Amino acid sequence: MINYTLAFACSQDGFIARHSRDNPFEWTSKDDQIHLQNLIKNNEWQVMGRTTHELNPNETRKRIIFSRGTDEIKLINPNIKNQYYFNPDLHQWEDFERLCKDSVLILGGTKVHDFFLYSKLIDSMYITVEPLNFKEGVPAFSYINFSDIIPFFKEQGFSSQEEIINDKGTKLINFKKI
């Protein structure tokens, strides 16, 4: 059975980016970046949207890129093994699970988060809340306000645990399906 972990960093006001081409690596803390590297090491596959992939390319990682611009599951580049385009509107989920057999780290953006949320596939989730306010930007989920995330996931059968991970006040919230 595949274990699905969703991870994202956001501002205190709940935005995962200031705009669609914003790279969180530019504003997240070193502590969050270390946490992300550990999650990547502990998960065989990464799933993300095309923009997230393009902002953070890495030929050595196994990736499934959600893209509505493809009509078949195919390698992104024939010279790079284990990086595929996958259209969740056209392809069967069993095709996805034939590629990813162990653990999957879901890295965004919003539409990818929504897909896994509404498919009820998330087993655990990590949210790093950086002590920044963007006032506007890209939300983590299309239909859940940031202030409602903890109550929503508790209603869905998750426990949550919070810890401050640095002296600047960066908070890590860990959700686990009970």
FIRO-590168 format. One record per residue (C-alpha): x, y, z. Coordinates in Angstrom, 2 decimals. Layout:
BEGIN
        xx        yy        zz
         X         Y         Z
...
//
This chain:
BEGIN
        xx        yy        zz
      0.00      0.00      0.00
      1.34      3.41     -0.95
      1.87      6.01      1.76
      0.97      9.56      0.64
      2.53     12.54      2.45
      1.64     16.12      1.58
      4.16     18.83      2.48
      4.19     22.57      1.95
      5.53     25.77      3.43
      3.40     28.85      3.71
      3.24     32.35      5.12
      1.41     33.07      8.38
     -1.54     34.21      6.33
     -1.61     30.86      4.53
     -0.09     31.43      1.09
      2.26     28.85     -0.45
      3.64     31.45     -2.87
      3.38     35.18     -3.56
      2.47     34.51     -7.22
      2.34     31.52     -9.58
      6.06     31.59    -10.51
      7.31     32.25     -6.96
      9.86     29.74     -5.67
      9.38     29.08     -1.92
     13.08     28.20     -1.67
     13.69     31.97     -1.84
     11.73     32.72      1.36
     11.60     29.54      3.46
     13.91     29.07      6.42
     16.96     26.83      6.41
     15.12     24.68      8.98
     12.25     24.09      6.56
     14.67     23.32      3.73
     16.41     20.70      5.90
     13.01     19.23      6.83
     12.05     19.07      3.13
     15.31     17.33      2.22
     14.62     14.70      4.90
     11.11     14.15      3.54
     12.50     13.78      0.02
     15.05     11.22      1.24
     12.32      9.23      3.02
      9.90      9.08      0.07
     10.61      7.21     -3.13
      8.51      9.40     -5.45
      7.52     13.07     -5.66
      4.29     14.33     -7.20
      3.85     17.93     -8.27
      2.37     20.16    -10.91
      4.26     21.30    -13.97
      5.09     24.77    -12.58
      6.50     23.37     -9.32
      8.63     20.94    -11.34
      9.91     23.70    -13.63
     10.80     25.94    -10.67
     12.75     23.12     -8.98
     14.16     20.75    -11.61
     16.15     17.75    -10.44
     17.01     14.95    -12.84
     17.99     12.52    -10.09
     14.58     12.31     -8.42
     11.64     10.09     -9.28
      8.76     12.38    -10.19
      5.23     12.27    -11.48
      4.22     15.63    -12.93
      0.50     16.30    -13.09
     -0.22     18.01    -16.38
     -3.48     18.42    -18.23
     -1.43     19.10    -21.35
     -0.64     15.44    -21.98
     -2.88     12.70    -23.26
     -0.63      9.79    -22.28
      1.66      8.80    -19.44
      5.07      9.53    -20.86
      8.62     10.35    -19.88
      9.23     14.07    -19.65
     12.59     13.60    -21.32
     13.72     10.30    -22.86
     17.19     10.89    -21.36
     15.85     11.13    -17.80
     14.50      7.95    -16.23
     11.62      7.97    -13.76
     10.12     11.38    -14.49
      6.68     11.18    -16.08
      3.81     13.41    -17.15
      0.47     12.15    -15.84
     -2.93     13.65    -16.61
     -5.23     12.92    -13.63
     -8.28     13.75    -15.75
     -7.50     11.08    -18.37
     -5.49      8.33    -16.69
     -6.59      5.66    -14.29
     -5.27      5.76    -10.74
     -4.06      2.16    -11.01
     -1.68      3.36    -13.77
     -0.24      5.88    -11.31
      0.12      3.25     -8.60
      1.93      0.91    -11.00
      4.64      3.58    -11.26
      4.73      4.52     -7.57
      4.76      1.43     -5.41
      5.98      2.63     -2.02
      5.90      6.20     -0.75
      4.86      9.43     -2.41
      5.65     12.98     -1.35
      3.09     15.47     -2.66
      4.72     18.84     -3.24
      2.10     21.01     -4.89
      0.82     23.35     -6.10
     -2.77     24.07     -5.20
     -4.50     21.87     -7.81
     -2.27     18.91     -6.92
     -3.05     19.42     -3.21
     -6.77     19.57     -4.06
     -6.61     16.35     -6.09
     -5.11     14.32     -3.23
     -7.31     15.97     -0.62
    -10.59     15.28     -2.43
     -9.47     11.79     -3.43
     -8.92     11.12      0.30
     -5.44      9.73     -0.33
     -3.43     11.80      2.18
     -1.98      9.73      5.05
      0.14     12.47      6.63
      0.83     16.14      6.08
      3.52     18.62      7.10
      2.90     22.36      7.00
      5.76     24.73      7.73
      4.42     28.15      8.68
      7.05     30.84      8.16
      6.77     34.11     10.15
      5.93     36.15      7.05
      2.74     37.80      5.77
      2.16     38.00      2.03
     -1.36     39.52      2.21
     -2.14     37.83     -1.14
     -0.85     34.94     -3.17
     -1.38     31.28     -4.00
     -3.43     29.32     -1.42
     -2.57     25.78     -0.32
     -6.09     24.55     -1.15
     -8.75     26.03     -3.42
    -11.69     25.65     -1.05
    -10.25     25.65      2.48
     -9.25     28.85      4.22
     -5.91     28.56      5.96
     -7.50     29.24      9.36
     -9.78     26.22      8.81
     -7.09     23.68      7.92
     -6.53     22.29     11.43
    -10.25     21.87     12.25
    -10.93     20.45      8.77
     -8.24     17.78      9.03
     -9.26     16.89     12.60
    -12.81     16.33     11.29
    -11.30     14.07      8.61
     -9.70     11.86     11.28
     -6.21     13.36     11.58
     -4.29     14.20     14.72
     -2.03     17.25     14.71
      1.10     18.25     16.52
      2.85     21.63     16.41
      6.39     22.67     17.22
      8.47     25.81     16.80
     11.58     24.79     14.84
     13.76     27.90     15.06
     14.30     31.10     17.03
     12.49     33.18     14.36
      9.21     31.42     15.15
      8.86     29.05     12.19
      6.19     26.51     13.09
      5.98     22.92     11.85
      2.54     21.31     11.99
      2.43     17.53     11.53
     -0.85     15.78     10.70
     -1.26     12.00     10.85
     -4.30      9.98      9.86
     -5.58      8.17     12.96
//
